[in-house]
Amino acid sequence: MSYPTQLDIARGLARGLTAGRQFGRNSAVGATFVPIANGGIYRTPQPAGATRLRIAAGNAADSPAGAGARSIRIRGLNASGEAVEETLSTNGASAGPASTHSYLRLYAAYVETSGTYATQTAGSHVGTITIQNEAGTETWATITDGAQPRGEAQIGVISVPARRQLYITDLTIAADAEKKISIKLYQRRNILQAAAPYSALRVVEEYASIGGLFELHYAAPLGPFPPLTDIGFMAAISASTADVSAAFDYFLETIP
């Protein structure tokens, strides 16, 4: 049996399919397994814990009329598992307004508009952009600055929306070459469950003693992972800390 290519899907030639790529990085993976995402964070509350989100207080230049980030685009799932997205306004040294939607999962965030025409020496945001819950008590994602502002939250986990199923076509992992990292691709199904018994958090694949670059291309897509499934990478190292990044290409199929 043949399968449509990622290019055909991206060009809209495969009806009912959409292609995507999920990329994450964690520059300080330690001895405890954490998501490959900035700060090791991927929030997974139960439906009652869905919350509106906002941009936390940050650099004064990251504001609606500033030289830095003026707005941030976010994507995720609402409390019903439906895919939602919207634009949040930054607000400089004060927290920004709350989102319209309440979010159960947040798997993408990036700078949408900026006061600077970005170059290799001038980024699109001035400080680290932190996305938090409306109460200001939990960080949900970060867009880091550092030597070169990223402009994008790096989250190596995704959650499958309602009425869609996901297939993984290939993956890439990169880690400090002189260190050995343990990496697991996990899934958890039925994320809308509100009471026990719950679906288990299960390893899909596990890669031990990874150092340097590791790539895997599947002869047939891995999956399908059904609607309302969390899927993504976690990593740990036995000693010290390590810089780890991971990505997977996927396509989503619409189902009845």
Backbone torsions as a table, in degrees:
resi	resn	phi	psi	omega
1	MET	NA	136.5	177.9
2	SER	-97.6	157.6	-179.1
3	TYR	-124.9	148.5	177.7
4	PRO	-65.7	145.7	178.6
5	THR	-77.9	161.0	176.0
6	GLN	-59.2	-36.1	179.3
7	LEU	-64.4	-45.7	178.8
8	ASP	-60.5	-40.5	179.4
9	ILE	-65.2	-46.6	-179.1
10	ALA	-61.9	-31.3	-179.7
11	ARG	-84.6	-0.6	178.3
12	GLY	79.6	19.6	-178.0
13	LEU	-90.2	-6.8	178.4
14	ALA	-113.4	101.7	-172.6
15	ARG	-61.2	133.6	176.8
16	GLY	84.4	1.6	-177.9
17	LEU	-118.3	143.5	171.6
18	THR	-131.4	141.9	-176.8
19	ALA	-101.7	152.4	177.4
20	GLY	-157.7	171.7	176.9
21	ARG	-140.8	131.1	179.1
22	GLN	-112.4	123.3	-176.4
23	PHE	-124.8	136.1	177.2
24	GLY	-136.6	156.3	175.6
25	ARG	-145.9	139.0	172.7
26	ASN	-132.0	113.0	-174.6
27	SER	-82.7	-2.6	-177.2
28	ALA	-141.6	55.3	175.6
29	VAL	-68.6	131.7	-179.1
30	GLY	-115.4	-153.2	-172.9
31	ALA	-77.5	-15.5	179.8
32	THR	-102.2	136.3	-179.9
33	PHE	-63.0	127.6	179.4
34	VAL	-137.7	156.8	176.8
35	PRO	-60.8	146.8	173.2
36	ILE	-81.9	87.2	-177.8
37	ALA	-158.2	158.0	178.8
38	ASN	-54.2	126.3	179.8
39	GLY	74.7	1.7	-179.2
40	GLY	68.9	30.6	-173.0
41	ILE	-115.8	127.6	162.8
42	TYR	-143.8	104.6	-174.6
43	ARG	-71.3	134.0	-178.0
44	THR	-134.5	59.9	178.8
45	PRO	-69.8	162.8	170.1
46	GLN	-76.5	167.2	-172.8
47	PRO	-51.5	-37.6	-179.2
48	ALA	-66.3	-16.7	-178.7
49	GLY	-94.0	5.3	176.7
50	ALA	-58.1	142.0	-173.5
51	THR	-143.9	151.7	169.5
52	ARG	-72.6	153.0	-176.1
53	LEU	-119.2	162.0	177.9
54	ARG	-152.4	167.9	173.3
55	ILE	-88.5	127.2	-178.7
56	ALA	-70.9	160.9	173.2
57	ALA	-56.0	137.0	-176.2
58	GLY	-149.5	-140.5	-179.4
59	ASN	-73.1	139.3	-177.5
60	ALA	-61.2	-26.1	-178.7
61	ALA	-75.6	-19.9	176.6
62	ASP	-87.3	82.6	-173.9
63	SER	-150.7	166.1	-173.8
64	PRO	-57.6	-22.6	178.9
65	ALA	-121.9	14.1	-173.9
66	GLY	-90.6	178.9	179.3
67	ALA	-80.2	-13.9	-178.4
68	GLY	-98.7	-147.2	-178.2
69	ALA	-67.6	131.6	178.8
70	ARG	-104.1	-27.3	177.1
71	SER	-152.7	154.2	-178.5
72	ILE	-126.3	132.1	175.9
73	ARG	-95.0	132.3	179.3
74	ILE	-125.7	150.5	178.8
75	ARG	-137.4	143.2	178.0
76	GLY	-176.4	-154.8	178.6
77	LEU	-119.7	145.4	174.1
78	ASN	-88.6	-173.4	-174.7
79	ALA	-66.1	-15.3	176.8
80	SER	-97.6	2.2	-179.4
81	GLY	82.1	10.9	177.8
82	GLU	-82.8	143.0	175.9
83	ALA	-69.3	129.6	178.2
84	VAL	-136.7	153.5	174.9
85	GLU	-154.4	156.4	-179.7
86	GLU	-167.0	173.3	179.0
87	THR	-106.9	131.1	176.4
88	LEU	-106.6	142.3	176.6
89	SER	-88.3	137.8	169.8
90	THR	-76.5	167.6	-177.9
91	ASN	-149.1	32.4	175.6
92	GLY	60.4	-128.6	-176.0
93	ALA	-80.1	2.8	176.0
94	SER	-119.2	155.6	177.7
95	ALA	-65.6	145.4	-179.5
96	GLY	-83.6	175.7	178.7
97	PRO	-68.6	153.6	-178.3
98	ALA	-74.2	155.2	178.5
99	SER	-65.9	160.0	174.6
100	THR	-73.5	-44.4	-179.5
101	HIS	-85.5	154.1	166.6
102	SER	-94.9	136.9	-172.8
103	TYR	-110.7	132.0	171.5
104	LEU	-93.1	-33.0	176.6
105	ARG	-139.3	148.4	174.3
106	LEU	-131.4	113.1	-175.7
107	TYR	-120.7	4.6	175.8
108	ALA	-156.6	140.5	175.3
109	ALA	-157.1	136.3	179.8
110	TYR	-153.0	157.5	175.7
111	VAL	-68.4	123.2	-178.8
112	GLU	-94.9	-44.4	177.3
113	THR	-133.6	151.1	-175.5
114	SER	-143.0	157.5	175.0
115	GLY	-87.0	-0.2	-178.4
116	THR	-121.5	134.9	170.5
117	TYR	-78.0	101.8	-166.0
118	ALA	-68.4	146.1	174.3
119	THR	-136.2	-174.4	178.6
120	GLN	-67.9	-16.1	179.7
121	THR	-112.2	-10.3	-179.8
122	ALA	-128.1	111.6	-176.8
123	GLY	-83.5	173.0	-178.8
124	SER	-86.9	-5.3	172.0
125	HIS	-143.4	156.3	-173.0
126	VAL	-96.6	-43.7	178.7
127	GLY	-114.2	178.6	173.1
128	THR	-69.5	131.7	178.0
129	ILE	-94.7	121.8	-179.8
130	THR	-111.0	126.3	175.3
131	ILE	-101.0	126.0	-174.3
132	GLN	-133.0	169.2	175.2
133	ASN	-69.3	163.7	-175.1
134	GLU	-59.3	-32.5	-179.7
135	ALA	-74.7	-14.3	179.5
136	GLY	78.6	19.1	-175.4
137	THR	-104.7	-10.8	-177.1
138	GLU	-137.4	133.6	170.4
139	THR	-83.2	132.9	178.9
140	TRP	-106.0	-29.4	178.6
141	ALA	-166.7	157.7	175.4
142	THR	-134.7	145.3	172.1
143	ILE	-114.1	107.3	-168.9
144	THR	-82.8	157.9	177.9
145	ASP	-103.3	-81.9	179.1
146	GLY	66.7	-154.3	-178.0
147	ALA	-63.6	-32.7	177.2
148	GLN	-137.9	108.8	-178.9
149	PRO	-53.7	135.6	-173.2
150	ARG	-77.7	-37.8	-177.6
151	GLY	75.8	-0.4	-172.1
152	GLU	-149.6	134.5	170.1
153	ALA	-73.9	136.4	-175.8
154	GLN	-106.5	97.0	-171.3
155	ILE	-122.5	112.3	-177.4
156	GLY	-91.4	34.6	179.3
157	VAL	-138.8	148.4	175.3
158	ILE	-141.8	157.8	176.5
159	SER	-122.7	132.2	-173.8
160	VAL	-78.3	125.6	-178.8
161	PRO	-68.4	164.3	172.7
162	ALA	-56.5	143.3	176.8
163	ARG	64.2	20.4	173.6
164	ARG	-131.3	153.6	169.3
165	GLN	-129.9	151.9	-169.2
166	LEU	-117.9	140.6	174.5
167	TYR	-123.6	137.0	175.7
168	ILE	-99.6	131.0	-178.2
169	THR	-101.7	-31.4	177.0
170	ASP	-164.8	164.9	179.2
171	LEU	-144.3	156.0	179.4
172	THR	-136.3	133.3	178.4
173	ILE	-128.4	136.4	175.8
174	ALA	-134.0	134.5	-178.8
175	ALA	-144.0	166.0	176.8
176	ASP	-51.6	124.4	-173.9
177	ALA	-63.1	-31.1	-175.8
178	GLU	-87.8	1.7	179.9
179	LYS	-121.7	156.4	-179.1
180	LYS	-112.1	118.0	-173.9
181	ILE	-108.4	142.8	171.3
182	SER	-101.3	127.2	-176.3
183	ILE	-126.9	135.6	178.6
184	LYS	-127.5	135.2	171.4
185	LEU	-95.9	114.9	-174.7
186	TYR	-107.9	156.8	167.5
187	GLN	-136.7	149.0	169.2
188	ARG	-139.2	120.3	-176.5
189	ARG	-92.6	167.4	173.5
190	ASN	57.4	55.5	-174.0
191	ILE	-70.5	-9.6	178.4
192	LEU	-88.4	1.7	179.0
193	GLN	-60.9	134.2	-176.6
194	ALA	-111.6	-8.2	-179.5
195	ALA	-151.5	155.0	178.7
196	ALA	-66.1	151.2	4.1
197	PRO	-79.6	142.5	-179.2
198	TYR	-103.0	153.1	170.6
199	SER	-66.1	145.9	-173.8
200	ALA	-80.5	154.9	165.9
201	LEU	-81.8	117.1	-170.2
202	ARG	-125.5	142.4	173.9
203	VAL	-75.3	128.4	173.4
204	VAL	-86.9	-50.1	175.2
205	GLU	-146.8	153.7	-178.3
206	GLU	-135.0	136.1	-177.3
207	TYR	-126.0	115.5	-176.8
208	ALA	-98.5	149.0	173.2
209	SER	55.1	46.2	176.9
210	ILE	-83.2	130.1	173.8
211	GLY	-142.1	136.6	-176.4
212	GLY	80.9	-143.7	-174.9
213	LEU	-101.6	134.3	178.2
214	PHE	-133.4	125.7	-179.7
215	GLU	-127.4	144.1	179.8
216	LEU	-139.7	125.7	178.6
217	HIS	-118.5	120.5	-174.7
218	TYR	-82.5	135.5	175.9
219	ALA	-64.3	-35.3	172.8
220	ALA	-130.2	144.5	-176.8
221	PRO	-55.3	143.9	177.6
222	LEU	-83.4	124.3	-177.1
223	GLY	136.5	-162.7	6.7
224	PRO	-80.4	149.0	170.5
225	PHE	-97.7	122.8	-168.1
226	PRO	-74.0	171.5	176.5
227	PRO	-53.2	148.0	174.4
228	LEU	64.6	44.9	176.3
229	THR	-120.0	130.9	167.5
230	ASP	-82.2	135.1	175.1
231	ILE	-146.8	133.1	179.8
232	GLY	173.7	-175.9	-172.0
233	PHE	-96.7	144.7	165.4
234	MET	-130.6	153.3	-175.7
235	ALA	-143.6	157.7	175.3
236	ALA	-154.1	159.0	175.5
237	ILE	-133.2	146.2	-173.2
238	SER	-70.9	-29.3	-179.3
239	ALA	-148.2	152.9	179.4
240	SER	64.6	-154.4	176.3
241	THR	-133.4	163.3	-177.5
242	ALA	-143.6	153.1	174.8
243	ASP	-95.8	120.2	-174.2
244	VAL	-131.1	136.7	171.8
245	SER	-129.6	152.7	-178.5
246	ALA	-153.2	146.9	179.6
247	ALA	-146.8	151.5	171.3
248	PHE	-140.8	140.3	172.9
249	ASP	-89.4	142.8	-176.9
250	TYR	-148.2	166.3	164.6
251	PHE	-134.3	148.1	178.9
252	LEU	-105.3	135.9	178.9
253	GLU	-115.2	129.9	175.7
254	THR	-75.5	132.4	179.7
255	ILE	-123.5	158.0	-178.4
256	PRO	-61.0	NA	NA
